[in-house]
Amino acid sequence: MQIILKTGFFSLLLAVIAVILDLQTLIAQERPEAELKSTLIASIDFVPEVLEMVRRQLSEQTGRGVSLIFQPAEPDSAEIPEQKPQAILIEKGLIIPEKLQDYNKSPVKIELVWVMVFHSSIWQLIGDELTPESFGKALLQHKEKHPFFFPWFESLFSKHSLLNFCQNFSNCSARGKYEKKPFWQQSGAIRLLYRAMEQGLLNPLSVEADQMLACKVFTAGDSVCFSMWVPIKWLSAPEQVKRFFGDARIGVFKVNDRRLLPRLSLDLWLEKGFDLPLTASETIALEGYELIEAGIEKKRDWFRRDFSEAYDQLIIGDF
């Protein structure tokens, strides 16, 4: 009897060990390698959705799970983290190579582009092509149905957002006679935005909002459109838009027969001695778009010299 009990206990012990080994094998298969500890250093506003977009794409391109921390930086004051991560995604040109002596540049890069994000309800009103006029008329139609609702909420306290509007809609500081015609007929970005607020289409609180707030307002259903940075792949991947924003679409304005697309590039640098087999990022075809490269030097000059003047004009209406 004692021998039988011992034999039964031994069999049970072997079964438990087998189950543990199977679980360890399953976990190892699901997480074959440790997460890639990474830091994103960029001058754009912090938005959790953008961070998650970048993290997902970096994971796809490296074949690894990725933990990603955002470190904001001004164009003239970017520094390497004191606790050095295995990988750093750096806005192109933001940090001089001499500061990256402990890292090697990889062939991987992630490109972000500045687009408008629309709820499908407003997108259906815009029609076949996104122009300032089709956008404005769609907002007016929406306003007629919902007179106490501001359809457009923007991140105009963000230097990047204001710069992008100025690049897409011509010189923001051009002065001249101001006429109260529809906002899409205004000359210059600041007049356009100011008039959109006067028409009750652009929420006046936009002048105090960064991109995080604009994104929250949109996802809460308190606006139907706003602008933000998204991975360039999204231009041909509507399913990605829906994953983050539900029933939504993205679009790029066509202004004077040109579709201008501000782009921001993130280069991946890996710590020396850290082995991670990588291949170069695929090139995305952009037929019909004109890329705007706002390099660090241009941003630095515009942020220092022009942002305050443009922002003051937007607040005061002094054109």
C-alpha positions in Angstrom: 0.0 0.0 0.0 2.8 2.4 0.9 4.6 1.6 -2.4 1.4 2.3 -4.3 1.0 5.7 -2.6 4.6 6.7 -3.3 4.2 5.6 -6.9 1.0 7.7 -7.3 2.6 10.8 -5.7 5.6 10.5 -8.0 3.3 10.3 -11.0 1.4 13.4 -9.8 4.7 15.2 -9.3 5.8 14.4 -12.8 2.5 15.6 -14.2 2.8 18.9 -12.4 6.4 19.4 -13.7 5.2 18.6 -17.2 2.4 21.3 -16.9 4.9 23.9 -15.6 7.3 23.1 -18.5 4.5 23.4 -21.0 3.5 26.8 -19.6 7.1 28.1 -19.7 7.3 26.9 -23.3 4.1 28.7 -24.2 5.2 31.9 -22.6 8.6 31.7 -24.3 6.8 31.2 -27.7 4.5 34.3 -27.0 7.4 36.4 -25.8 10.5 35.1 -27.5 12.7 38.0 -26.5 12.7 40.8 -23.9 11.1 44.1 -24.8 13.3 46.7 -26.6 13.7 49.5 -24.2 13.4 52.7 -26.2 13.1 56.5 -25.9 11.5 58.8 -28.3 13.1 62.3 -28.5 11.2 64.8 -30.5 10.0 68.4 -30.5 6.3 67.6 -31.1 3.6 67.7 -28.4 3.2 64.6 -26.4 0.0 62.7 -27.4 -0.5 59.1 -26.0 -2.1 58.0 -29.3 0.9 59.2 -31.3 3.3 57.4 -28.9 1.3 54.2 -29.3 1.3 54.6 -33.1 5.1 54.9 -33.1 5.5 52.1 -30.6 3.5 49.7 -32.7 5.3 50.5 -35.9 8.7 50.2 -34.2 7.7 46.8 -32.9 6.6 45.8 -36.4 9.9 46.9 -37.9 12.2 45.4 -35.3 10.2 42.2 -34.7 10.4 42.8 -30.9 8.1 44.0 -28.2 8.9 47.6 -27.5 8.6 49.8 -24.4 8.7 53.5 -25.4 9.2 56.5 -23.3 8.7 60.1 -24.7 11.3 62.7 -23.9 10.2 66.2 -25.3 12.9 68.4 -26.6 13.2 71.9 -28.0 15.2 72.1 -31.3 18.2 73.7 -29.5 18.2 71.8 -26.2 17.9 68.1 -26.9 19.9 65.7 -24.7 20.5 62.0 -24.4 18.8 60.4 -21.4 21.1 59.9 -18.4 20.0 56.3 -18.1 20.8 55.2 -21.6 18.2 53.0 -23.3 19.0 50.2 -25.8 17.4 52.3 -28.6 16.6 55.9 -29.2 14.2 57.2 -31.8 15.3 60.8 -32.6 13.7 63.4 -34.7 16.0 63.9 -37.6 18.7 66.5 -37.0 17.6 67.2 -33.4 20.8 65.9 -31.8 24.3 66.2 -33.3 26.0 62.9 -34.0 28.8 63.7 -31.5 26.3 63.3 -28.6 25.4 59.9 -29.9 28.9 58.4 -29.6 27.6 55.4 -27.7 25.1 54.6 -30.4 25.0 53.4 -34.0 22.5 54.7 -36.5 20.3 51.9 -37.8 18.6 51.6 -41.2 15.2 51.9 -39.5 13.3 55.2 -39.6 9.7 56.1 -38.9 8.0 58.9 -40.8 5.2 61.0 -39.4 3.0 63.3 -41.5 0.6 66.0 -40.5 -3.0 65.4 -41.6 -6.6 66.2 -40.7 -8.6 63.6 -38.9 -12.3 63.6 -39.6 -15.3 61.8 -38.2 -17.1 60.0 -41.0 -20.2 62.2 -40.6 -18.3 65.3 -41.7 -16.1 63.4 -44.2 -19.2 62.4 -46.1 -20.2 66.0 -46.5 -16.8 67.0 -47.9 -17.1 64.9 -51.0 -14.4 63.6 -53.4 -11.7 66.1 -52.6 -10.5 67.9 -49.5 -10.1 71.6 -50.3 -10.5 74.6 -48.0 -13.8 75.3 -49.7 -15.2 71.8 -49.5 -14.1 71.6 -45.9 -15.7 75.0 -45.0 -19.0 74.2 -46.7 -19.1 70.8 -44.9 -18.6 72.6 -41.5 -21.4 75.0 -42.4 -23.8 72.2 -43.1 -22.9 70.5 -39.9 -23.3 73.8 -38.0 -26.8 74.2 -39.5 -27.9 70.9 -38.0 -26.1 71.5 -34.7 -26.1 75.3 -34.1 -24.7 75.1 -30.6 -21.8 72.8 -31.5 -18.3 73.8 -32.6 -17.4 71.2 -35.2 -13.7 72.0 -35.4 -11.3 72.0 -32.4 -7.6 72.6 -33.1 -4.3 72.6 -31.2 -3.3 76.2 -32.0 -1.2 76.7 -28.9 1.2 74.1 -30.4 4.0 75.6 -32.2 4.1 72.7 -34.6 0.4 73.0 -35.5 0.6 76.7 -36.1 3.7 76.3 -38.3 2.0 73.5 -40.3 -1.0 75.7 -41.0 1.2 78.5 -42.0 3.1 76.2 -44.4 0.0 74.8 -45.9 -1.9 78.1 -46.2 0.8 80.5 -47.1 2.6 83.2 -45.1 0.9 83.7 -41.8 2.1 87.3 -41.3 1.1 88.8 -44.6 -0.8 92.0 -43.8 -3.6 93.7 -45.8 -7.2 94.6 -45.7 -9.3 92.1 -43.8 -12.7 91.3 -45.2 -15.4 89.2 -43.5 -15.8 86.7 -46.3 -15.9 82.9 -45.7 -12.8 81.6 -44.0 -11.6 79.5 -47.0 -11.4 82.6 -49.1 -9.0 84.4 -46.6 -5.4 84.9 -47.6 -3.0 83.4 -45.1 -3.4 80.9 -42.3 -4.0 83.3 -39.5 -6.8 85.1 -41.3 -8.3 81.7 -42.2 -8.2 80.4 -38.6 -9.4 83.7 -37.2 -12.4 83.9 -39.6 -13.3 80.3 -38.9 -13.6 81.2 -35.2 -15.7 84.3 -36.1 -18.1 82.0 -38.1 -18.6 79.7 -35.1 -16.9 76.8 -36.8 -13.5 76.6 -35.1 -13.8 76.5 -31.3 -12.2 79.7 -29.9 -10.7 77.5 -27.1 -8.4 76.1 -29.8 -6.0 79.0 -29.2 -5.3 77.6 -25.7 -5.1 73.9 -26.7 -2.2 71.6 -27.4 -2.5 68.5 -29.5 -3.3 66.3 -26.5 -6.3 68.3 -25.7 -7.4 68.5 -29.3 -7.2 64.7 -29.5 -9.2 64.2 -26.3 -11.9 66.6 -27.5 -12.2 64.6 -30.8 -12.2 61.2 -29.2 -14.8 62.4 -26.7 -17.1 63.3 -29.6 -17.0 67.0 -28.8 -15.5 67.9 -32.3 -15.6 66.2 -35.7 -12.2 67.1 -36.9 -8.7 68.2 -35.9 -5.1 67.9 -37.1 -2.3 65.6 -35.8 0.8 63.6 -36.7 0.3 60.1 -37.9 2.6 57.5 -39.4 3.0 58.0 -43.1 1.7 54.4 -43.7 -1.8 55.6 -42.6 -2.3 57.4 -45.9 -2.9 53.9 -47.5 -4.1 52.1 -44.4 -7.6 53.2 -43.3 -7.9 50.3 -40.9 -5.2 51.9 -38.8 -7.2 55.1 -38.5 -10.3 53.1 -37.3 -8.2 51.2 -34.8 -7.3 54.4 -33.0 -10.2 56.8 -33.8 -13.1 54.5 -34.6 -15.4 55.7 -37.4 -12.9 58.2 -38.8 -10.9 59.1 -41.9 -7.8 61.2 -42.6 -7.2 63.7 -45.3 -4.7 66.2 -46.7 -5.8 69.6 -48.0 -5.4 70.4 -51.6 -4.6 74.1 -51.8 -4.0 75.9 -55.1 -3.9 72.5 -56.8 -1.1 71.3 -54.5 -1.4 68.7 -51.7 1.3 69.8 -49.2 2.3 67.2 -46.6 4.5 68.3 -43.7 6.7 65.3 -42.7 8.8 64.6 -39.7 11.4 61.7 -39.7 12.5 59.7 -36.7 15.8 57.8 -36.9 16.5 54.7 -34.8 19.8 54.6 -33.0 20.9 51.4 -31.2 23.3 51.2 -28.3 26.8 50.0 -29.4 27.2 46.3 -28.7 23.5 45.7 -28.8 22.8 43.2 -31.6 19.5 43.5 -33.4 19.2 42.4 -37.0 17.4 45.0 -39.0 16.5 45.9 -42.5 16.0 49.3 -44.0 12.5 50.8 -43.8 10.4 50.5 -46.9 9.9 53.5 -49.1 6.3 54.7 -49.2 5.0 55.9 -52.6 3.5 59.4 -52.3 2.1 60.1 -55.7 0.1 63.3 -55.7 1.7 64.8 -52.5 4.4 67.4 -52.0 6.4 66.8 -48.9 7.3 69.7 -46.7 10.5 69.2 -44.7 10.6 71.5 -41.7 14.2 70.9 -40.7 15.4 71.7 -37.2 17.1 75.0 -38.2 13.8 76.2 -39.8 11.8 75.2 -36.7 14.3 76.8 -34.4 14.1 80.1 -36.3 10.3 80.0 -36.6 9.7 79.0 -33.0 11.9 81.8 -31.8 11.1 84.6 -34.2 7.7 84.0 -35.8 5.5 82.0 -33.5 4.8 84.8 -31.0 3.9 87.2 -33.7 1.6 84.7 -35.5 0.0 83.7 -32.2 -0.6 87.3 -31.1 -2.2 88.1 -34.5 -4.5 85.1 -34.0 -5.5 86.3 -30.5 -5.9 90.0 -31.3 -7.0 89.8 -34.9 -4.3 92.4 -36.0 -3.5 91.6 -39.6 
